[in-house]
Amino acid sequence: MLGSPTKLRADMDRKSIASVIKACFADMQTKLEEARQIAKAAEACAEASRLDEAVQVSMGIEQLIYDADRLHDAAALLGRMITTDRRH
């Protein structure tokens, strides 16, 4: 037996939310990897005494980290929704 329609819908919602959480973490990883690559390039410029260029290159990191942080916020909120849903 499948159970009540409400429980079935809740299970489907949890599965959908879990998929979105996974996607958030995958996107976070991509953003942070891009930021790491930019930091590496900025470091190379700094090591070559091209400090102005290093700072200019590093400016691309800020938005990526901001985006990764927002994705983390979303994943955390969705995770709380799943946890709260199980308690009720």
N, C-alpha and C positions, 0 to 999 in steps of 0.2 A: 504494500500500500504506500502511496506517495505522501500521505500526511495531509494536513489542512492546507487550503490555498494560501493562507497567510504565511505559514511556515515555508511553503514552497517558494513564494514570492520573496521572502526574507533570504532564503538560501540563494536564490538567483541574484538578488541584490548584492549579497556578500561576494558572490563570484564576480559580478560585474565590477564592484568596488576593488576587489583584489587585483583584477586585470589593470585597472587604472593606476593603482598603487605601484604595480610592477612597471608600468610605462613611465610613471614619474621617476622612479629610481633609475631606469634606463636612460631617460633624458638627462637626469642629474649627472650621471656618469659621463655622458657625452659632453655636457657643458663643462664639467670639471676637467675633463681630458683636454678640451680646447684651451681652457685657462692654463693648464699645466704646460702645454706646448708654447703658449704665448710667454709664460714666465721663463721658460727655457730659452726662448729667443731673446728676451730682454736680458737675461743673465749673460748670454753670449755677447751681446752688445756691450754690456757693462764691463765684462772681462777684457774686451778689446778697447776699453777706455772711450767708448762712444756713449757716454752717459745720457746726453740729450736724446739720442735715438732709443736708448734703453727705456727711458721714461715714456717716450712717445709710444713705443711698441707695447709697453705694459698697460697703457690706457684701455686696451681692449679687454682686459681681465674683469674690470668692474661690473660690466653688464652681465657677463657670463656667471659670475659669482652671485649676483643679485638674482638672476633667473634660477640658478640651482637652489638658492635659498627659498624662493617662492615655491618651487617644485617640492622641496622638503616640507614646507608648511602644508601644502596640499596633501601630501602623502600622510603626514602626521594627523591631519584633521580627518581624513578618510579612515585611517586606522582607528581613531577614536570612535568614529561612527560604527564601525564593525564591532568594536569592543562593547560599546554602549548598547547596541542592538542585541547582543548575546545576553546581556544582563537582564533584559526586559522580557 
